[in-house]
């Protein structure tokens, strides 16, 4: 099966229509990946506008970090679609070894996306206090979108874990719990500091 690419070449309305269609992909993993990237784009916007009003070395370093992350989470959209298609094909073929390997990949992609979201959420938390007041709302909205994407990616892990063997299911479950806890803690700490 050819690799699923081109999510970013689709107009937003086409991606929405494909997501709403009665086909397996794109699904929650691809939607989470796109959401995380849009959330980070809001953070980058806030940092860029703030820098335009007067440069600050710490903020500029943070901007470079955010720019380096931009696009990474979105790249998982195609990976997620491909991994799930591979799993469906392996399940249809009936080869248990291929099915288990495909299930591990289908679970690994949203876990990797969640890791990426956690990095982006850390950047957003650090960006808020050094942003100009008129763009702090963009950074706040970006952080909330990134956290939602992290949570959605981990919901995808929950669904994919059912197809794993027991050892892999337990390992994925531990990773899933740790990532959700770290994301929730970071968002809660960030929200509390803003009050």
Buried (B, 14 or more C-beta within 10 A) or exposed (E): EEEBEEBEEBEEEEBBEBBEEEEEBBBBBBBBBBBBBBBBBBBBBBBBBBBEEEEBEEBBEBBEBBBEBBEBBBBBBBBBBBBBBBBBBBBEEEEEEBBBBBBBBBBBBBBBBBBBBBBBBBBBBBBBEBBBEEBBEBBBBBBBBBBBBBBBBBBBBEBBBEBBEEEBBEBBBEBBEEBBEBBEEBBEEBBEEEE
